[in-house]
Amino acid sequence: MNKKFIALAVAAAVAPAAFAGDEVILYGQVNVAAVVDNTKDSLFKIDGQSSRIGVKGTESLGNGMSAWFQIESKVAPDDASASGFATREGWVGLKGDFGGVQLGRGKSAFTKAYEEFDLWYQADSFAPFDYGLQTYNDSGLVPVMVDADGNRNDAGYQYRTDNTVRYTYAAEGLDVTVDYAVGENKNDSTKTKEATNLSYSVKGTLGDYWYIVGANMGRNLRMNGSKLNNLLLGGGTTFGDLAVGAGFTRSVFSEAGYGTGKRNSYILNASYALEGNSLYGGVIVGDKLKHNIGKLEDSRFVRYGAGLAVPLSKRTNIVTEYMATNFSGATKDTSYFSVGAYHSF
């Protein structure tokens, strides 16, 4: 028999066993909503609502280990020019009994921790850190950085981090994530120090309750010597069809020429399963922004909202949401109302 045929026959015989645990999955969300937004110049708009398309896969390496990858891209059904390849997540890693190690780019561990409190579908997030220090952005009292995604990040906070190494560990009732990101911007000739970002989260369960602890420590993100520290403590539980959560965040930023800014904020949310539909709402209260030795007057804010998600199928929801932020003082109050279709695949 031809040796090539023998080799092909052997390969065909062993291939099912060798690749039985391997898979590549195409996934995504196509979300489009009609929005009335008084925070923008255009009051009415059609918005892509964080639509995305991704591909991820795993390969069994034997002995309980596997390799995996993920590429996730931004998709804008309402404006193709706003789309971008691999703009959301991009990872490659190894998983085993020891946990997981991965390299790439994506949401930081702290971002994923505070999004545990974000029940909203719409892109205008309800996450507690969104207004951690931002009340006075427009008057220049809190420095602002715009990241690669176009997001305004007070004090240089990075919603997604580039050049990241991450470790994850999961056991029954416990999930741990630690990541470290570098800016690759060090320059000895200009004496520019490396920007770094250390982020972690610990989520677990105690009986009928869940808890989460998250922290973020950014250094030299805006300039040499700038520091940003964020802390999140929270948890929640369920009572039949009712789920509730509560959290506390503290943000501290310091930089030469600015001094030190601090703010505490508090979040409470709830969701209720109502005949197959989901009714949810919440409130975030931001304490006065403390700048150097005193608290700034008229710097409090209250952010609140409610939503209703009606499933048409396992993958399609019609969602109506309202969100508003009331600022003390002269800062303009904002509101955001949307009705849209959200389809996942």
C-alpha positions as a Python dict, from the first residue, in 0.01 Angstrom:
ca = {
    (1, 'M'): (0, 0, 0),
    (2, 'N'): (120, 353, -74),
    (3, 'K'): (294, 498, 230),
    (4, 'K'): (105, 827, 184),
    (5, 'F'): (-225, 641, 209),
    (6, 'I'): (-105, 463, 523),
    (7, 'A'): (-10, 796, 681),
    (8, 'L'): (-347, 948, 589),
    (9, 'A'): (-531, 649, 732),
    (10, 'V'): (-341, 673, 1059),
    (11, 'A'): (-403, 1048, 1080),
    (12, 'A'): (-773, 999, 1015),
    (13, 'A'): (-792, 736, 1287),
    (14, 'V'): (-629, 947, 1556),
    (15, 'A'): (-774, 1288, 1458),
    (16, 'P'): (-1111, 1251, 1635),
    (17, 'A'): (-942, 1166, 1963),
    (18, 'A'): (-674, 1433, 1929),
    (19, 'F'): (-913, 1717, 1849),
    (20, 'A'): (-1229, 1609, 2030),
    (21, 'G'): (-1191, 1887, 2287),
    (22, 'D'): (-1110, 2161, 2034),
    (23, 'E'): (-1362, 2420, 1921),
    (24, 'V'): (-1388, 2760, 1759),
    (25, 'I'): (-1697, 2969, 1835),
    (26, 'L'): (-1832, 3272, 1653),
    (27, 'Y'): (-2037, 3494, 1884),
    (28, 'G'): (-2162, 3848, 1911),
    (29, 'Q'): (-2435, 4099, 1973),
    (30, 'V'): (-2625, 4318, 1729),
    (31, 'N'): (-2792, 4593, 1930),
    (32, 'V'): (-2969, 4895, 1785),
    (33, 'A'): (-3173, 5148, 1982),
    (34, 'A'): (-3353, 5475, 1925),
    (35, 'V'): (-3215, 5719, 2181),
    (36, 'V'): (-3318, 6055, 2321),
    (37, 'D'): (-3007, 6194, 2491),
    (38, 'N'): (-2989, 6546, 2630),
    (39, 'T'): (-2616, 6513, 2710),
    (40, 'K'): (-2522, 6531, 2340),
    (41, 'D'): (-2559, 6800, 2075),
    (42, 'S'): (-2786, 6566, 1879),
    (43, 'L'): (-3093, 6503, 2094),
    (44, 'F'): (-3226, 6207, 1891),
    (45, 'K'): (-3009, 5934, 1743),
    (46, 'I'): (-2987, 5570, 1639),
    (47, 'D'): (-2715, 5400, 1841),
    (48, 'G'): (-2527, 5071, 1804),
    (49, 'Q'): (-2531, 5009, 2181),
    (50, 'S'): (-2197, 4826, 2218),
    (51, 'S'): (-2260, 4580, 1936),
    (52, 'R'): (-1974, 4340, 1883),
    (53, 'I'): (-1860, 4029, 1698),
    (54, 'G'): (-1600, 3788, 1824),
    (55, 'V'): (-1433, 3456, 1771),
    (56, 'K'): (-1284, 3238, 2042),
    (57, 'G'): (-1144, 2891, 2052),
    (58, 'T'): (-971, 2629, 2264),
    (59, 'E'): (-728, 2348, 2195),
    (60, 'S'): (-664, 2058, 2429),
    (61, 'L'): (-295, 2012, 2508),
    (62, 'G'): (-341, 1703, 2722),
    (63, 'N'): (-272, 1649, 3091),
    (64, 'G'): (-556, 1883, 3184),
    (65, 'M'): (-412, 2182, 2998),
    (66, 'S'): (-558, 2377, 2710),
    (67, 'A'): (-468, 2675, 2495),
    (68, 'W'): (-725, 2936, 2401),
    (69, 'F'): (-769, 3263, 2215),
    (70, 'Q'): (-1026, 3541, 2182),
    (71, 'I'): (-1062, 3827, 1934),
    (72, 'E'): (-1357, 4064, 1982),
    (73, 'S'): (-1430, 4360, 1757),
    (74, 'K'): (-1652, 4663, 1782),
    (75, 'V'): (-1940, 4668, 1535),
    (76, 'A'): (-2153, 4976, 1469),
    (77, 'P'): (-2470, 4879, 1279),
    (78, 'D'): (-2572, 5245, 1266),
    (79, 'D'): (-2235, 5378, 1142),
    (80, 'A'): (-1986, 5141, 978),
    (81, 'S'): (-1702, 5392, 1011),
    (82, 'A'): (-1715, 5349, 1389),
    (83, 'S'): (-1638, 4976, 1370),
    (84, 'G'): (-1292, 4835, 1429),
    (85, 'F'): (-1117, 4499, 1427),
    (86, 'A'): (-1001, 4361, 1764),
    (87, 'T'): (-1088, 4691, 1933),
    (88, 'R'): (-1259, 4531, 2233),
    (89, 'E'): (-1072, 4215, 2337),
    (90, 'G'): (-765, 4029, 2213),
    (91, 'W'): (-615, 3745, 2417),
    (92, 'V'): (-416, 3424, 2394),
    (93, 'G'): (-354, 3205, 2696),
    (94, 'L'): (-312, 2873, 2873),
    (95, 'K'): (-549, 2710, 3125),
    (96, 'G'): (-500, 2422, 3363),
    (97, 'D'): (-535, 2309, 3723),
    (98, 'F'): (-308, 2598, 3823),
    (99, 'G'): (-554, 2852, 3685),
    (100, 'G'): (-499, 3053, 3370),
    (101, 'V'): (-237, 3286, 3225),
    (102, 'Q'): (-314, 3512, 2931),
    (103, 'L'): (-154, 3795, 2734),
    (104, 'G'): (-324, 4067, 2534),
    (105, 'R'): (-574, 4348, 2573),
    (106, 'G'): (-921, 4393, 2717),
    (107, 'K'): (-1134, 4507, 3009),
    (108, 'S'): (-928, 4532, 3326),
    (109, 'A'): (-1004, 4315, 3628),
    (110, 'F'): (-1136, 4624, 3808),
    (111, 'T'): (-1360, 4718, 3516),
    (112, 'K'): (-1509, 4368, 3513),
    (113, 'A'): (-1559, 4390, 3891),
    (114, 'Y'): (-1759, 4714, 3889),
    (115, 'E'): (-1962, 4598, 3591),
    (116, 'E'): (-2112, 4335, 3823),
    (117, 'F'): (-2340, 4622, 3932),
    (118, 'D'): (-2429, 4736, 3580),
    (119, 'L'): (-2766, 4581, 3490),
    (120, 'W'): (-2821, 4810, 3193),
    (121, 'Y'): (-2823, 4712, 2827),
    (122, 'Q'): (-2763, 5061, 2692),
    (123, 'A'): (-2413, 5187, 2623),
    (124, 'D'): (-2447, 5476, 2871),
    (125, 'S'): (-2325, 5264, 3160),
    (126, 'F'): (-2461, 5257, 3514),
    (127, 'A'): (-2132, 5130, 3656),
    (128, 'P'): (-2040, 5302, 3985),
    (129, 'F'): (-1700, 5427, 3872),
    (130, 'D'): (-1833, 5623, 3575),
    (131, 'Y'): (-1885, 5930, 3791),
    (132, 'G'): (-1622, 5857, 4054),
    (133, 'L'): (-1435, 6182, 3995),
    (134, 'Q'): (-1605, 6333, 3693),
    (135, 'T'): (-1843, 6597, 3824),
    (136, 'Y'): (-1592, 6875, 3774),
    (137, 'N'): (-1436, 6760, 3445),
    (138, 'D'): (-1586, 7043, 3244),
    (139, 'S'): (-1442, 7309, 3472),
    (140, 'G'): (-1096, 7155, 3459),
    (141, 'L'): (-1064, 7062, 3825),
    (142, 'V'): (-1020, 6694, 3743),
    (143, 'P'): (-772, 6611, 3464),
    (144, 'V'): (-918, 6416, 3175),
    (145, 'M'): (-751, 6167, 2940),
    (146, 'V'): (-910, 6023, 2625),
    (147, 'D'): (-810, 5660, 2571),
    (148, 'A'): (-767, 5461, 2249),
    (149, 'D'): (-1138, 5374, 2253),
    (150, 'G'): (-1235, 5742, 2260),
    (151, 'N'): (-1361, 5722, 2619),
    (152, 'R'): (-1313, 6017, 2852),
    (153, 'N'): (-1131, 5877, 3151),
    (154, 'D'): (-1094, 6109, 3447),
    (155, 'A'): (-747, 6090, 3600),
    (156, 'G'): (-637, 5853, 3324),
    (157, 'Y'): (-845, 5551, 3430),
    (158, 'Q'): (-817, 5275, 3169),
    (159, 'Y'): (-1144, 5091, 3102),
    (160, 'R'): (-948, 4850, 2884),
    (161, 'T'): (-575, 4797, 2924),
    (162, 'D'): (-322, 4727, 2651),
    (163, 'N'): (-5, 4517, 2691),
    (164, 'T'): (-158, 4313, 2972),
    (165, 'V'): (-60, 3991, 3146),
    (166, 'R'): (-340, 3831, 3348),
    (167, 'Y'): (-371, 3545, 3594),
    (168, 'T'): (-707, 3385, 3676),
    (169, 'Y'): (-805, 3119, 3924),
    (170, 'A'): (-1146, 2961, 3977),
    (171, 'A'): (-1264, 2723, 4247),
    (172, 'E'): (-1606, 2642, 4387),
    (173, 'G'): (-1748, 2968, 4518),
    (174, 'L'): (-1437, 3173, 4434),
    (175, 'D'): (-1302, 3357, 4127),
    (176, 'V'): (-977, 3556, 4132),
    (177, 'T'): (-838, 3779, 3856),
    (178, 'V'): (-512, 3976, 3867),
    (179, 'D'): (-371, 4171, 3574),
    (180, 'Y'): (-75, 4399, 3515),
    (181, 'A'): (-46, 4633, 3218),
    (182, 'V'): (241, 4849, 3095),
    (183, 'G'): (232, 5153, 2869),
    (184, 'E'): (551, 5076, 2676),
    (185, 'N'): (610, 5451, 2683),
    (186, 'K'): (931, 5473, 2886),
    (187, 'N'): (1179, 5715, 2730),
    (188, 'D'): (1511, 5784, 2900),
    (189, 'S'): (1592, 6084, 2680),
    (190, 'T'): (1272, 6264, 2785),
    (191, 'K'): (1278, 6109, 3135),
    (192, 'T'): (931, 5964, 3077),
    (193, 'K'): (851, 5689, 3325),
    (194, 'E'): (666, 5370, 3233),
    (195, 'A'): (289, 5390, 3280),
    (196, 'T'): (165, 5086, 3474),
    (197, 'N'): (-172, 4955, 3584),
    (198, 'L'): (-226, 4683, 3846),
    (199, 'S'): (-582, 4558, 3881),
    (200, 'Y'): (-748, 4271, 4063),
    (201, 'S'): (-1084, 4132, 4167),
    (202, 'V'): (-1202, 3859, 4403),
    (203, 'K'): (-1559, 3732, 4374),
    (204, 'G'): (-1709, 3463, 4593),
    (205, 'T'): (-2018, 3327, 4762),
    (206, 'L'): (-2111, 3284, 5127),
    (207, 'G'): (-2430, 3085, 5157),
    (208, 'D'): (-2704, 3274, 4974),
    (209, 'Y'): (-2490, 3587, 4936),
    (210, 'W'): (-2222, 3688, 4688),
    (211, 'Y'): (-1945, 3940, 4743),
    (212, 'I'): (-1683, 4114, 4533),
    (213, 'V'): (-1367, 4309, 4611),
    (214, 'G'): (-1182, 4500, 4341),
    (215, 'A'): (-891, 4740, 4326),
    (216, 'N'): (-699, 4934, 4064),
    (217, 'M'): (-362, 5109, 4103),
    (218, 'G'): (-244, 5322, 3812),
    (219, 'R'): (96, 5492, 3804),
    (220, 'N'): (228, 5755, 3560),
    (221, 'L'): (-86, 5717, 3347),
    (222, 'R'): (-109, 6087, 3266),
    (223, 'M'): (237, 6212, 3354),
    (224, 'N'): (538, 6121, 3566),
    (225, 'G'): (431, 6080, 3927),
    (226, 'S'): (54, 6074, 3871),
    (227, 'K'): (-129, 5818, 4084),
    (228, 'L'): (-481, 5677, 4065),
    (229, 'N'): (-618, 5430, 4320),
    (230, 'N'): (-968, 5280, 4309),
    (231, 'L'): (-1136, 5045, 4555),
    (232, 'L'): (-1466, 4858, 4523),
    (233, 'L'): (-1649, 4661, 4792),
    (234, 'G'): (-1989, 4509, 4729),
    (235, 'G'): (-2222, 4215, 4721),
    (236, 'G'): (-2578, 4099, 4692),
    (237, 'T'): (-2834, 3823, 4730),
    (238, 'T'): (-3168, 3701, 4595),
    (239, 'F'): (-3513, 3668, 4748),
    (240, 'G'): (-3710, 3449, 4512),
    (241, 'D'): (-3754, 3649, 4190),
    (242, 'L'): (-3593, 3960, 4341),
    (243, 'A'): (-3216, 4017, 4323),
    (244, 'V'): (-3046, 4307, 4504),
    (245, 'G'): (-2692, 4439, 4511),
    (246, 'A'): (-2504, 4714, 4694),
    (247, 'G'): (-2155, 4854, 4657),
    (248, 'F'): (-1907, 5117, 4773),
    (249, 'T'): (-1629, 5276, 4568),
    (250, 'R'): (-1347, 5508, 4666),
    (251, 'S'): (-1133, 5691, 4411),
    (252, 'V'): (-813, 5883, 4492),
    (253, 'F'): (-610, 6072, 4230),
    (254, 'S'): (-297, 6283, 4274),
    (255, 'E'): (-79, 6470, 4029),
    (256, 'A'): (171, 6757, 4036),
    (257, 'G'): (-7, 7085, 3968),
    (258, 'Y'): (-343, 6942, 4067),
    (259, 'G'): (-296, 6806, 4417),
    (260, 'T'): (-519, 6526, 4542),
    (261, 'G'): (-883, 6452, 4465),
    (262, 'K'): (-1095, 6195, 4651),
    (263, 'R'): (-1453, 6077, 4625),
    (264, 'N'): (-1669, 5805, 4778),
    (265, 'S'): (-1977, 5677, 4596),
    (266, 'Y'): (-2249, 5429, 4687),
    (267, 'I'): (-2463, 5209, 4465),
    (268, 'L'): (-2785, 5014, 4514),
    (269, 'N'): (-2959, 4814, 4242),
    (270, 'A'): (-3232, 4555, 4207),
    (271, 'S'): (-3389, 4336, 3941),
    (272, 'Y'): (-3718, 4146, 3942),
    (273, 'A'): (-3827, 3860, 3718),
    (274, 'L'): (-4185, 3937, 3615),
    (275, 'E'): (-4360, 3670, 3407),
    (276, 'G'): (-4050, 3609, 3197),
    (277, 'N'): (-3963, 3978, 3171),
    (278, 'S'): (-3692, 4158, 3366),
    (279, 'L'): (-3763, 4482, 3552),
    (280, 'Y'): (-3459, 4654, 3702),
    (281, 'G'): (-3340, 4981, 3849),
    (282, 'G'): (-3083, 5143, 4069),
    (283, 'V'): (-2923, 5454, 4213),
    (284, 'I'): (-2567, 5579, 4260),
    (285, 'V'): (-2495, 5857, 4510),
    (286, 'G'): (-2165, 6041, 4481),
    (287, 'D'): (-2036, 6220, 4789),
    (288, 'K'): (-1872, 6561, 4765),
    (289, 'L'): (-1541, 6564, 4580),
    (290, 'K'): (-1263, 6636, 4827),
    (291, 'H'): (-988, 6842, 4666),
    (292, 'N'): (-673, 6875, 4876),
    (293, 'I'): (-787, 6980, 5225),
    (294, 'G'): (-1152, 7067, 5165),
    (295, 'K'): (-1467, 6933, 5002),
    (296, 'L'): (-1594, 7118, 4698),
    (297, 'E'): (-1939, 7268, 4730),
    (298, 'D'): (-2203, 7163, 4479),
    (299, 'S'): (-2003, 6855, 4376),
    (300, 'R'): (-2248, 6582, 4475),
    (301, 'F'): (-2441, 6383, 4217),
    (302, 'V'): (-2722, 6126, 4208),
    (303, 'R'): (-2750, 5890, 3912),
    (304, 'Y'): (-3065, 5678, 3882),
    (305, 'G'): (-3256, 5475, 3630),
    (306, 'A'): (-3494, 5193, 3546),
    (307, 'G'): (-3538, 4946, 3264),
    (308, 'L'): (-3761, 4673, 3127),
    (309, 'A'): (-3633, 4386, 2912),
    (310, 'V'): (-3893, 4179, 2727),
    (311, 'P'): (-3757, 3860, 2566),
    (312, 'L'): (-3893, 3764, 2226),
    (313, 'S'): (-3675, 3453, 2221),
    (314, 'K'): (-3372, 3313, 2402),
    (315, 'R'): (-3147, 3551, 2208),
    (316, 'T'): (-3359, 3858, 2133),
    (317, 'N'): (-3486, 4123, 2376),
    (318, 'I'): (-3679, 4445, 2334),
    (319, 'V'): (-3544, 4683, 2595),
    (320, 'T'): (-3673, 5016, 2724),
    (321, 'E'): (-3448, 5214, 2959),
    (322, 'Y'): (-3429, 5552, 3126),
    (323, 'M'): (-3132, 5698, 3308),
    (324, 'A'): (-3066, 6041, 3456),
    (325, 'T'): (-2797, 6217, 3657),
    (326, 'N'): (-2872, 6513, 3882),
    (327, 'F'): (-2579, 6733, 3979),
    (328, 'S'): (-2579, 6983, 4261),
    (329, 'G'): (-2482, 7336, 4165),
    (330, 'A'): (-2465, 7475, 3812),
    (331, 'T'): (-2362, 7153, 3634),
    (332, 'K'): (-2628, 7054, 3380),
    (333, 'D'): (-2845, 6755, 3472),
    (334, 'T'): (-2854, 6479, 3212),
    (335, 'S'): (-3105, 6218, 3098),
    (336, 'Y'): (-3101, 5928, 2854),
    (337, 'F'): (-3401, 5734, 2720),
    (338, 'S'): (-3375, 5443, 2478),
    (339, 'V'): (-3589, 5174, 2313),
    (340, 'G'): (-3409, 4906, 2119),
    (341, 'A'): (-3369, 4550, 1999),
    (342, 'Y'): (-3079, 4347, 2139),
    (343, 'H'): (-2987, 4020, 1965),
    (344, 'S'): (-2708, 3787, 2073),
    (345, 'F'): (-2568, 3490, 1886),
}
